[in-house]
Structures are given as structure tokens and as C-alpha cells.
Amino acid sequence: MEQLTPGAVFEAAHMTIQTADYSFLTTLNPAGYASSRLMQHFAPEADLTIWFGTSPVSRKVREIQHNPRATVSFLPATEPAYVTLVGTAQIETDLALRQHYWRDDWIAFWPAGAQGDDYILIKFVPTRIEVMNFTQEVAPDPYGLKPAIIIWNGTAWDFE
């Protein structure tokens, strides 16, 4: 295997996330315990910001308001791979953003659509990325026993 670079790890993460239909969003409850739930995320932005739609009265929103630290994990159904992002989440209520991050098939959950008061967004920004993707040969030596991990150092992605 060739020497991995932070850029290669980042690209592998981005490509892997694009192939995953669902993810797990993990937040911390006030007692400090992790709460994970299956979520349908939107396609990652170029910087791997991830967006989710949700209800403003959900447990995840209360937990993010209490503690913005969160983790999002992706497991594509079509390849031996995973990506785990660690970072911060924030609640977004901007109408233009809600209209941008909306799926028409969600009308059953939010009858008023993106403009309704019962639909808001979670914006997740990663500061740490962990990747294992055998198809893309992102599996550091010894082969696959240690995932590739990069962190945001304030100006660029670098190895942990």
C-alpha cells in the first residue's frame, strides 16, 4: 500500500459518506451517556459538513443544546468501509436553509413542509475523521488493524 496522506484520507471519507444512505448521529445526554439514532443525512458538503432534518422537540435537539459535541458514523451497504466523524452540532432554523435541505418524501413526517415550525436542521461540522475503506485502500499498516485518523488543526487536516 502506498503512503497515506491526510488529503487521501479526507477524500476516502468523502467518497465513503456519499455511498452511505443512512448514518448514526450520537449525542450526549445531560448525564453524559451517549444517545445514538439512525438518521438520513444529506450529501456531505465539500468540507464534510453534514446536515440533518429533525423536529425541534426531539431528544437529539435538547441534547445538542445542552452539549454540542457529537459523532456521526457511516457504514455503506456496498463496500467494506466505515467513516466516523467527531465534531460539533448546532441547531439551524433559517428558512432558506430548511428549504434547501428538504426531501419531498418527508411530508408524511412534517406536513407543513420545510417552512413549518416543526421542521429544523442540525448542522454538524467535523474536527476529527476516522476512516477504514478497503476498496480505496485506506487501511494503515498493519493492514486494517488501525484506521486512518485525521484532525482539523485550525488551518488544515493532518494526521492525529
C-alpha positions as CSV (number, residue, x, y, z in Angstrom):
1,M,0.0,0.0,0.0
2,E,1.2,3.5,-0.8
3,Q,1.9,6.0,1.9
4,L,-1.4,7.6,3.0
5,T,-1.7,11.4,3.1
6,P,-4.2,13.5,5.0
7,G,-5.7,14.5,1.7
8,A,-6.2,10.9,0.6
9,V,-7.8,10.0,3.9
10,F,-10.2,13.0,3.6
11,E,-11.1,12.0,0.0
12,A,-11.7,8.5,1.1
13,A,-14.0,9.7,3.8
14,H,-15.9,12.0,1.5
15,M,-16.4,9.2,-1.1
16,T,-17.4,6.7,1.5
17,I,-20.0,9.1,3.1
18,Q,-21.5,9.7,-0.4
19,T,-22.2,6.0,-0.7
20,A,-24.0,5.6,2.7
21,D,-27.8,6.3,2.7
22,Y,-28.0,6.5,6.4
23,S,-25.8,7.3,9.4
24,F,-25.8,7.2,13.1
25,L,-25.9,10.6,15.0
26,T,-24.6,10.2,18.5
27,T,-25.1,13.0,21.1
28,L,-24.6,13.2,24.8
29,N,-27.4,13.4,27.3
30,P,-27.2,15.6,30.4
31,A,-25.9,12.7,32.4
32,G,-23.1,12.2,30.0
33,Y,-24.3,9.0,28.3
34,A,-24.3,8.6,24.6
35,S,-27.5,8.5,22.6
36,S,-27.3,7.2,19.1
37,R,-30.0,7.1,16.5
38,L,-30.3,6.2,12.8
39,M,-30.6,9.3,10.6
40,Q,-31.0,10.1,6.9
41,H,-28.3,12.7,6.2
42,F,-27.9,15.0,3.2
43,A,-24.9,14.6,0.9
44,P,-21.8,15.9,2.6
45,E,-20.6,19.4,1.7
46,A,-17.0,19.8,0.3
47,D,-15.7,20.3,3.8
48,L,-17.7,17.3,5.1
49,T,-20.3,19.4,6.9
50,I,-23.3,17.1,7.3
51,W,-26.9,18.3,7.5
52,F,-29.9,16.5,9.1
53,G,-33.6,17.4,9.2
54,T,-35.4,16.9,12.5
55,S,-38.1,18.1,14.9
56,P,-37.4,20.9,17.3
57,V,-38.9,18.9,20.2
58,S,-36.7,15.8,19.6
59,R,-34.4,14.4,22.3
60,K,-31.4,15.0,20.0
61,V,-32.1,18.7,19.8
62,R,-32.3,19.0,23.5
63,E,-29.0,17.1,23.9
64,I,-27.3,19.3,21.3
65,Q,-28.5,22.4,23.0
66,H,-27.1,21.1,26.3
67,N,-23.8,19.9,24.8
68,P,-22.9,20.4,21.1
69,R,-20.2,17.7,20.9
70,A,-21.4,14.9,18.6
71,T,-20.3,12.0,16.5
72,V,-21.7,10.8,13.1
73,S,-20.9,7.3,11.8
74,F,-21.5,6.0,8.3
75,L,-21.5,2.3,7.1
76,P,-22.1,2.0,3.4
77,A,-24.0,-1.1,2.4
78,T,-21.9,-1.8,-0.7
79,E,-18.3,-1.9,0.5
80,P,-16.2,-2.9,3.5
81,A,-15.8,0.6,4.9
82,Y,-16.8,3.0,7.6
83,V,-16.3,6.7,8.5
84,T,-16.7,8.2,11.9
85,L,-16.8,12.0,12.2
86,V,-16.3,13.7,15.6
87,G,-17.2,17.4,15.9
88,T,-19.9,19.8,16.9
89,A,-23.5,20.1,16.1
90,Q,-25.7,23.2,16.1
91,I,-29.4,23.8,15.5
92,E,-30.3,25.9,12.4
93,T,-33.8,27.4,11.9
94,D,-33.1,29.6,8.9
95,L,-36.0,29.2,6.4
96,A,-33.8,29.3,3.3
97,L,-31.6,26.6,4.7
98,R,-34.6,24.5,5.7
99,Q,-36.0,24.8,2.1
100,H,-32.6,23.8,0.7
101,Y,-32.2,20.8,3.0
102,W,-35.6,19.2,2.4
103,R,-36.8,16.0,0.9
104,D,-40.3,15.8,-0.6
105,D,-40.9,12.3,0.8
106,W,-40.6,13.8,4.3
107,I,-44.0,15.4,4.0
108,A,-45.5,12.5,6.0
109,F,-43.4,13.5,9.0
110,W,-43.6,17.2,8.6
111,P,-47.0,18.0,6.9
112,A,-46.2,21.8,6.7
113,G,-43.0,21.0,4.8
114,A,-39.8,22.9,5.1
115,Q,-41.5,26.1,6.0
116,G,-43.3,24.7,9.0
117,D,-42.3,25.4,12.6
118,D,-42.0,21.7,13.3
119,Y,-39.0,21.2,10.9
120,I,-35.5,22.4,11.7
121,L,-31.9,21.4,10.8
122,I,-28.9,20.1,12.6
123,K,-25.6,21.2,11.1
124,F,-22.7,19.0,12.0
125,V,-19.1,20.2,11.5
126,P,-16.3,17.6,11.9
127,T,-13.0,18.2,13.6
128,R,-11.8,14.6,13.6
129,I,-12.2,12.0,10.8
130,E,-11.6,8.2,11.2
131,V,-11.7,6.1,8.0
132,M,-11.4,2.5,7.1
133,N,-12.1,1.7,3.5
134,F,-10.6,-1.4,2.0
135,T,-11.9,-0.7,-1.5
136,Q,-10.0,2.6,-1.6
137,E,-7.0,1.1,0.2
138,V,-7.3,3.3,3.3
139,A,-6.3,0.9,5.9
140,P,-2.9,1.8,7.5
141,D,-0.4,-0.9,8.4
142,P,-0.7,-3.3,9.9
143,Y,-3.3,-3.8,7.1
144,G,-6.6,-2.7,8.5
145,L,-5.8,-3.0,12.2
146,K,-5.6,0.8,12.8
147,P,-8.0,3.1,10.9
148,A,-6.7,6.3,9.3
149,I,-7.4,9.3,11.6
150,I,-7.0,12.9,10.7
151,I,-7.9,16.0,12.7
152,W,-8.5,19.7,11.8
153,N,-5.6,21.7,13.2
154,G,-7.2,25.0,12.7
155,T,-6.0,25.5,9.1
156,A,-5.8,22.0,7.5
157,W,-6.4,18.3,8.0
158,D,-3.4,16.5,9.4
159,F,-2.7,13.1,11.0
160,E,-3.6,12.7,14.6
